[in-house]
């Protein structure tokens, strides 16, 4: 059935009125959308006024994404649903190549908009003062990694680099640091799934900037962290010759119950299908951009829900 002339085939304006639909389609409620739209508008207009531009903004043929709101909905739908470019183009009356170009153009602008809203996680921590700026008043922090599957590389060498023995498939790995409120304050660069959790943490160099009076809660994938930070809370690990006692198992349950907040934070960024589905884009930096933007959207959702 052909679309009626002058009308959109899908009523995207409904998502700004329906809270349940807005969360289901875009990952944010209408209040957060309105706040994000202001920052996104500033970022988009700033990108239009680049040095050396000769034609004023707004000139030329009008496309199907005719205003800034439709562009914001376009990129949020892509992140939340993660369709192929063919499907994304079909939803917004675009060719798949044009849909691909819009995605790569709007993703950095969405990152800037989330940065203006002060919800993006930090990518580096260089001092104790910077740590307290990111985690003000924190008494406990929670560290964990998550993996997502990716398309298996054809090159055997690249396949070995991305193969995760833990997941038994080729993956991309991400390390997150949260506080008690589930807010993601630090996000390490996305790496191949072959990297060990502890090695990935050591590469960030953030442990030496965390004061000793702050408790670090981790799982058994970070063995040896107590030697670097004495105030580390970690479950006991059993072995074939040394099974855990009932008291040790009970302590492990208590620790797991406390550090579940980082699992909830990881689940928060995986509400977006771009972080939970199979990563099929070709460039590794796009995966890192997905992670940063998803964490920013999660932090924005937490702030609006508080």
Secondary structure by P-SEA (a helix, b strand, c coil): ccccccccccccccccccaaaaaacccccaaaaaaaaaaaaaaaaaaaaccccccccccccccccccaaaaaaaaaaaaaccccaaaaaaaacccaaaaaaaaaaaaaaaaaaaaaaccccccccccaaaaaaacccccbbbbbbbbbbccccccaaaaaaaccccccccbbbbbbbbccccccccccccccccccaaaaaaaacccccccccbbbbbcccccccccccccccccccccccccccaaaaaaaaaaaaaaaaaaaaaaaaacccccccccccccaaaaaaaaaaaaaaaaaaaaaac
